Amino acid sequence: MGANVSMREGYGRALVAYGEINPDVVVLDADTSGSTLSSYFAQRFPERFFNVGIAEPALVDVAVGLALGGKIPFANAFAALMSLRAMEQIRTCVCYARANVKLAAGYAGVSDYKDGPTHHSITDIAVMRALPEMTVVVPADAAEAAAFVSLVAEYEGPIYFRLSRGAALPARDGPVELRIGEGLTLREGGDVTLVATGSMVGRSLAAADLLSGRGISARVLEIHTIKPLDVALILSAAEATGAIVTAEEHSVIGGLGGAVAEALCSAYLAPLERVGIDDRFTCTAPDSDTLMDAYGLAVEDIVAAAERSLARKRS
Amino acid sequence: MTFHPESLIISLEDRARELRLDSIEMIYRRQAGHPGGSLSAAEIVTALFFHEMRLDPERPDWPERDRFILSKGHASAVLYAALARRGFFPIAELREWGELACHLQGHPDRLKTSGVAMTSGILGHGIAIGAGLALAARLNQMRYRVYVLLGDGECQGGVVWEGAMTAAQYRLSDLVGIVDLNNVQLDGPVHDIMPLEPFADKWRAFGWAVLEVNGHDMRQVLDGFDAAREVHDRPTVILARTTKGKGVSFMENDAHWHGVPPNDAQYAQAMAELRGEA
């Protein structure tokens, strides 16, 4: 899949392909199928697609009922509404009742740059990973979003599957074997570790290139599963490099940075610098790259964070 | 419509009285629970578990079983009593309700208690979840029916109506809602807190077939479920007029008894009244 393919395109096509081989997969949307691209599934399998209208709480509850009836529902909505308006449904009826529902949360982060802060989703990882029984998966690019569809469908239990509207820098050239719960070492390095998720994986690889030019050897980990966190991988990198940076298209509160801080503080203390959106609301922008850069998610921000982390290690 | 012999009606009425006695005893013993809405729902729950629904306590996960969702999950006492009396777990376990090691939670938990089709307790979810279960039945070409018992106060919440629209859109005629219309909620009379009337018109406007019964008249309740089976193009809601706290004179129509347990003297009087001794 090329670098210019959007994550939703990769997801939407893969959902159809997986629907061909697994008749138990059903898809729901809340009047956003033309945006999330669950519309591809709707066109191919109209009898297995349910549009509940602009009603995210019912979207989740109807999906719960389908799961209780033995189906594998992918419930699609904008991440901001899925994670906030339907939060109680997700907590009580999906997680507590352990319903096998797949929450496909589109337009996550600031990828809906045009619509502005009402539609930006920068707190969803924080709220979702606080829920018992929930698994949180954040693909890094279109190819990975596509590859995760079958894994998400065949995983037993609730998953929050965080998807972006747009394209991201590709996380890697070729295919890699993905396993939910297992992070990936994308690049070896001994001075500092960049721990990235989602759209920040490609940016972190670019940052590692820049750091290399400055004589700094940066290890790059991709954490696509934020919960359950691959603590062993993160701790071994912390011990090996002694300096950590996290990078995510999310608030600095409670997301990947929070999860990594929790892991480090209970086992191994290494200086941690978090790249994310500061504790404030965002704004509208002409494109998502401009918006990410303006809110502290630029490649240079990762480089600067790595240098701060290294300086703390040496002090 | 099936004719229901008087002997059936009498035996079900006896069963409803037994569930009321169980509910009050459980709530008294635990000193917690919701007596008012358990007593108002006794005939409805009895009719479902001892006549209307296809169930097999030996196979609680039987795929073809009818599903019951207690959307008004706080009336768990009467559900637990029905499940135990129907054979899903030993009656003696009702006495352990609320203990740390007991499978019976404050509100129903599908993972812990045999026979509970869906976890509930937060109001409003039952209709939308029931719609999903009915959709799954259709996709799986199974014939089970889905019954959702709601409180009237619960229908003040928006997700009830989101789910109602979904059920109507997909013409889910195997989904039956029953509203326990006892007209009392935690803070007072429903018509004072947030009126629902014209309630039947609301459901009709949302695309549902509407039946109205006296929820304490066992024959009317059974006839309502029979009539719902004759509707093939839309979901049905049965509006069951009831009395909150039914059967215990000092609890009837009094919001105080929504979620308060009786003391020793009140318990003795309540049990005597329910046994017909007072």
Interface residues (C-beta under 8 A of the other chain):
Chain A: V26 E47 R48 F50 V52 G53 A55 P57 A58 D61 V62 A63 V64 G65 L66 A67 L68 G69 G70 K71 P73 E88 Q89 T92 C93 Y96 A97 R98
Chain B: P63 R67 D109 R110 L111 A117 M118 T119 G121 I122 G124 H125 A128 I129 G130 A131 G132 L133 A134 L135 A136 A137 L139 N140 G158 V159 E162 G163 M165 T166 Y170
